Amino acid sequence: MSRNAAKVLSEALQLPEQERLEIASELLESVEGCTDPEWRASWEAELADRAARVRSGQEPVAEWDEVRARIAAQLAHR
């Protein structure tokens, strides 16, 4: 990583979480390219549906610590 990139990263890591997420999203989009508008609309509808199921209690949720431990365990076995 260049010195300039390291500086940008260091400054970005000081931002609030929501701003870091917005920057990460923009950066990913810049390297992944433009998405198909129909795909994006379909995916946003799916996300809204999943969120509604979670809010209504129809969809079980796990705590982040549990999910992180499960991912770490899977990665440790590779």
N, C-alpha and C positions, 0 to 999 in steps of 0.2 A: 504494500500500500504506500502510495506517495506521501510525502510530508503534508501536502495540501489536503489530501483525502483524509489523512489521520486527524488533521486539525478540524475539518468539517465534521467528522464522526464524533470527535471529542465534544465539540460544541453541541451537536445534535443530541447527544446522550444526556445533556443537562436540561433538555426541554421536558415539559410535562408529558406524560404518557400519551395523551390524545394527539398532541402535535407530533410525537415520534411516530405514531401509527400512521398519521396522514402522510408524513414524509416517506415512510417505508412503502406505503401504497403507491405513491407517485414514482418512487424509484423503481419498484417492481414493474409498474406499467411501462416505464421508459425502456426497459430492456426486454420485456415480453411482447411489446408491440400492442397495437390497437386491437381490442377484442370485438368480436361480432356483436352488434347491438342486440340482436335477437337472443344470443346466448347470454349476454349480460342481463337482459330483462328476465329471462327464464331463471337464471341463477338468483337474482334478487328476489323473485317471487318465491323460490324454494327457501331461501334464507328467512324471509318473512313468515312463511308457513311453519318452518321449524321453530322460530322464535315464539310464535303464537302457541304452538303445542307445548313448549317449555313453560310459558307463562300460565297456561291453563292447567298445568300439572299432568298433561297427557304424555309427556316425554320425560323420562328420568334424566337427571343431571348428576354429574360427579363433581366433587370439589377439585380445584386445580391441583392441590397437593397430591391427590390420588391419581389424577391423570398424568402428572409429571413423573411420579414414581413408576407408573405402569410403562411409560415411554422409556424411562431410564433403564428399567429392567429389560425391555425388549432390545434396546441398543447394546446393553452389556452382553447379551447372548449372541451377538453377531460376530 
